[in-house]
Amino acid sequence: MNKYILTLILKPDLEEKARKELVEKVTKQFKSLEKTDEWGNKDLNYPIKKQTKGFYIHFEFEAEPGVISGIDRNLKLEEDVLRYLLIRR
């Protein structure tokens, strides 16, 4: 079991219900969730997918190494995720 950090930048105009569903879909794959921080809408340093703002969410969790490739694949396919950073602690 390894510890990971995941930071998501979501589209700023995403409705709260859709954002919660997306976060729930991502966190279901974690073995144990240690910490969740919603940083809210922040300005981006440069446009990403024609967006100048993004909604930031930060997670610290534990998961099996084999699950991480699935999380990575799902985040790449998700349209509402502008950018993400997934690292092992």
C-alpha positions as CSV (number, residue, x, y, z in Angstrom):
1,M,0.0,0.0,0.0
2,N,1.5,3.3,-1.1
3,K,0.6,6.9,-0.2
4,Y,-0.3,9.3,-3.0
5,I,-1.1,13.0,-3.6
6,L,-3.6,14.0,-6.3
7,T,-4.4,17.6,-7.3
8,L,-7.2,18.2,-9.8
9,I,-8.0,21.3,-11.8
10,L,-11.6,21.2,-12.9
11,K,-13.5,23.5,-15.2
12,P,-14.6,26.5,-13.2
13,D,-18.2,26.6,-14.6
14,L,-18.9,23.0,-13.6
15,E,-22.1,22.8,-11.5
16,E,-21.6,21.7,-7.9
17,K,-23.7,18.5,-8.3
18,A,-21.5,17.4,-11.3
19,R,-18.3,18.3,-9.4
20,K,-19.4,16.2,-6.4
21,E,-20.2,13.3,-8.7
22,L,-16.8,13.5,-10.4
23,V,-15.0,13.7,-7.0
24,E,-17.0,10.7,-5.7
25,K,-16.2,8.7,-8.9
26,V,-12.4,9.4,-8.4
27,T,-12.4,8.8,-4.6
28,K,-14.2,5.4,-4.9
29,Q,-11.0,4.0,-6.2
30,F,-8.9,5.0,-3.2
31,K,-8.2,2.5,-0.4
32,S,-8.3,5.1,2.3
33,L,-8.7,8.9,2.0
34,E,-6.6,10.8,4.4
35,K,-7.3,14.4,3.4
36,T,-9.4,16.4,1.0
37,D,-9.1,20.1,0.4
38,E,-11.2,22.2,-2.0
39,W,-9.2,25.3,-2.8
40,G,-11.9,26.7,-5.0
41,N,-11.7,28.8,-8.2
42,K,-8.2,30.3,-8.9
43,D,-6.7,32.1,-11.8
44,L,-4.5,30.0,-14.0
45,N,-1.0,31.3,-15.1
46,Y,-1.8,30.4,-18.7
47,P,-4.9,29.3,-20.5
48,I,-5.7,25.5,-20.4
49,K,-8.3,24.3,-22.9
50,K,-9.3,28.0,-23.4
51,Q,-10.0,28.4,-19.6
52,T,-8.3,31.1,-17.6
53,K,-9.7,29.9,-14.2
54,G,-9.9,26.5,-12.6
55,F,-11.4,24.8,-9.6
56,Y,-8.7,23.1,-7.5
57,I,-9.2,20.0,-5.4
58,H,-6.4,18.3,-3.5
59,F,-6.4,14.7,-2.1
60,E,-4.0,12.7,0.0
61,F,-4.8,9.0,0.0
62,E,-3.5,5.4,0.1
63,A,-4.0,2.9,-2.7
64,E,-2.6,-0.2,-4.2
65,P,0.0,0.4,-7.0
66,G,-2.1,-1.4,-9.6
67,V,-5.1,0.9,-9.0
68,I,-3.1,4.0,-9.9
69,S,-2.9,3.3,-13.6
70,G,-6.7,3.0,-13.7
71,I,-7.1,6.4,-11.9
72,D,-4.6,7.9,-14.3
73,R,-6.5,6.5,-17.4
74,N,-9.9,7.7,-16.1
75,L,-8.6,11.2,-15.4
76,K,-7.1,11.5,-18.9
77,L,-10.5,10.6,-20.4
78,E,-12.6,13.0,-18.2
79,E,-13.6,16.1,-20.1
80,D,-14.2,18.3,-17.0
81,V,-10.6,17.8,-15.7
82,L,-8.4,20.5,-17.2
83,R,-5.2,19.2,-15.6
84,Y,-4.1,16.9,-12.8
85,L,-1.0,15.9,-10.9
86,L,-0.7,12.4,-9.3
87,I,2.5,11.7,-7.4
88,R,3.6,9.1,-4.8
89,R,4.7,10.4,-1.4
